[in-house]
Amino acid sequence: MMNFITSFLIPKVNIPIISINSCYKNNNLHLDWEKINYNQVINLKHFDNILNKDNDILTKDQILEYNLLKIDGLPTLIIVIDKSNNKNVVKEFIFNKSFILMIDAGSIIRKSFYDKFKNINLNDAINKDIFMII
């Protein structure tokens, strides 16, 4: 008797449940790379490992370039590249890991990285292992 009555009391509503992952599953992400300055104002509170502000580690010969990847306008990844001695070597990857995992964009980020930075050495990069498996 109760099953019969509850079907009349609860209206049937067809509301589609939309998750963040389903919005990004079709890979219509807008990825944007830009070079940034070390002192540029970026909200780093969502990044897992914040840039090392200790400049004593750097030698005089090092020329560092900071590249920021934005996905749909949200800062997602910072790549620190050492451009000294006419070699391009990745020094460090700095992630907004929670956002990358939430939208499942790891493979898209790696593809974009390899398309933009061809023939770059990342063997000794900090957080390389996270970049490869995220």
C-alpha positions as CSV (number, residue, x, y, z in Angstrom):
1,M,0.0,0.0,0.0
2,M,2.8,2.4,0.9
3,N,4.6,1.9,-2.5
4,F,1.3,2.7,-4.3
5,I,0.9,6.0,-2.4
6,T,4.5,7.2,-2.6
7,S,4.4,7.1,-6.4
8,F,1.7,9.8,-6.3
9,L,3.3,11.9,-3.6
10,I,6.8,12.2,-5.2
11,P,6.7,13.9,-8.6
12,K,8.7,12.3,-11.3
13,V,11.4,14.9,-12.3
14,N,13.8,14.2,-15.1
15,I,16.8,16.4,-14.1
16,P,20.0,15.4,-15.7
17,I,22.9,15.1,-13.3
18,I,25.9,17.0,-14.7
19,S,29.3,16.5,-13.1
20,I,32.5,18.4,-13.8
21,N,34.0,15.4,-15.3
22,S,31.2,15.0,-17.9
23,C,31.6,18.6,-18.9
24,Y,35.3,18.1,-19.7
25,K,35.0,14.5,-21.1
26,N,34.5,15.8,-24.6
27,N,38.0,17.4,-24.4
28,N,36.8,20.8,-25.5
29,L,39.3,22.4,-23.2
30,H,41.0,25.7,-24.2
31,L,44.7,25.3,-23.3
32,D,46.7,28.5,-23.3
33,W,50.5,28.7,-22.8
34,E,52.1,32.0,-21.8
35,K,55.5,33.1,-20.5
36,I,55.4,34.8,-17.1
37,N,57.8,36.7,-15.0
38,Y,59.0,35.3,-11.7
39,N,57.4,38.2,-9.8
40,Q,54.2,38.2,-11.8
41,V,51.1,38.2,-9.6
42,I,49.5,34.7,-9.8
43,N,47.3,33.2,-7.2
44,L,49.5,30.3,-6.1
45,K,47.3,29.1,-3.3
46,H,46.0,26.1,-5.3
47,F,49.4,24.9,-6.5
48,D,50.8,21.9,-4.6
49,N,54.5,23.0,-4.5
50,I,55.1,26.8,-4.7
51,L,58.1,28.2,-6.5
52,N,61.2,28.3,-4.5
53,K,61.9,32.0,-3.6
54,D,65.5,31.2,-2.6
55,N,67.6,32.6,-5.4
56,D,70.9,31.4,-3.8
57,I,70.4,28.1,-5.7
58,L,70.8,29.9,-9.0
59,T,74.1,30.5,-10.6
60,K,75.0,33.6,-12.6
61,D,74.8,31.7,-15.9
62,Q,71.3,30.4,-15.5
63,I,68.6,31.9,-17.5
64,L,65.2,30.7,-16.2
65,E,62.0,30.9,-18.2
66,Y,58.6,30.4,-16.5
67,N,55.7,29.0,-18.7
68,L,52.2,28.9,-17.4
69,L,49.5,26.6,-18.7
70,K,46.0,27.8,-18.3
71,I,43.0,25.5,-18.9
72,D,39.9,27.5,-19.6
73,G,41.6,30.5,-18.0
74,L,42.5,28.7,-14.8
75,P,46.2,28.4,-13.9
76,T,47.0,24.7,-14.0
77,L,50.8,24.1,-14.5
78,I,54.0,26.1,-14.3
79,I,57.1,24.8,-16.0
80,V,60.5,26.2,-15.1
81,I,63.0,25.9,-18.0
82,D,66.7,26.6,-17.8
83,K,67.8,28.1,-21.0
84,S,71.5,28.5,-20.2
85,N,74.3,27.2,-22.5
86,N,71.9,27.1,-25.5
87,K,70.2,24.1,-23.9
88,N,66.6,23.8,-22.9
89,V,66.3,21.8,-19.7
90,V,63.1,21.5,-17.6
91,K,64.1,22.3,-14.0
92,E,60.7,21.9,-12.3
93,F,57.0,21.2,-12.8
94,I,54.6,23.0,-10.4
95,F,51.0,21.7,-10.4
96,N,47.5,22.6,-9.5
97,K,47.1,18.9,-9.0
98,S,43.5,18.9,-7.6
99,F,42.2,20.8,-10.6
100,I,44.1,18.5,-13.1
101,L,42.7,15.4,-11.3
102,M,39.2,16.8,-11.1
103,I,38.8,17.3,-14.8
104,D,41.1,14.4,-15.7
105,A,43.3,16.5,-17.9
106,G,46.7,14.8,-17.4
107,S,47.0,13.3,-20.8
108,I,45.8,16.5,-22.5
109,I,48.4,18.5,-20.6
110,R,51.2,16.0,-21.6
111,K,50.2,16.1,-25.2
112,S,50.2,19.9,-25.2
113,F,53.6,20.0,-23.5
114,Y,55.1,17.7,-26.1
115,D,53.6,19.6,-28.9
116,K,54.9,23.0,-27.6
117,F,58.3,21.9,-26.3
118,K,59.8,19.5,-28.8
119,N,63.2,18.0,-28.0
120,I,63.4,19.3,-24.5
121,N,65.3,17.5,-21.8
122,L,63.2,16.7,-18.7
123,N,65.3,13.8,-17.2
124,D,66.4,15.7,-14.1
125,A,63.2,17.8,-13.6
126,I,61.7,18.1,-10.1
127,N,58.2,16.4,-10.0
128,K,58.8,14.6,-13.4
129,D,57.3,11.4,-12.0
130,I,54.1,13.2,-11.0
131,F,53.9,14.8,-14.5
132,M,54.2,11.4,-16.2
133,I,51.5,9.7,-14.2
134,I,49.0,12.4,-13.4
